[in-house]
Amino acid sequence: MEYYNYIKSLHLIFVITWFAGLFYIPRLFVYQIEAFHKPSPDKEILGNQLKLMAKRLWNIITWPSAILATVFAIWLLVLMPSWLQQPWMHVKLGFVVLLIIYHLKTHLFYKQLQRDDVRKTSNFMRLWNEGATFILFAVVFLVILKSAFNWIFGVIGIFVLGLLIMLGFKIYKNIRSKNPNA
């Protein structure tokens, strides 16, 4: 168990870099979609640069971080199997499953945009960008509080956060409609 804290540290580092990728890639999707609708040569110049940025972020940072975070998480569960008996861990693992689903769906969006197959709007991607934020809040509250009663307040806080983000999105959309350069 002397290396437990090293494994835990590595898990946390790769969770952070995984989330960094998940936070930034939908933002690149927004820019890719907006570039797709620009006239030539801006469309091609911006599109090619944004595809390259997305490719490097997704394949060099996000995917490896997801895999390594998962490997170190499994290692931690092997070292501490009693965690699997705790209700907060069951809920946390549920959110981890949601995170993996979010990651895989984001991968589908990535593949589409790499082929210039634009099926979503930039506004959709702005909203999609918040998915990882909700999961992060839930997991952090669960891991820190661990109590079933307290994590319920954390989840309620996530929904309140969601409402505030949606309100902020609406306000920003109104501002952009009046000033496209905002």
Summary of the structure (lengths in Angstrom):
residues: 182
radius of gyration: 18.8
end to end distance: 52.8
largest distance: 59.6
contacts: 513
relative contact order: 0.11
helix: 86%
strand: 0%
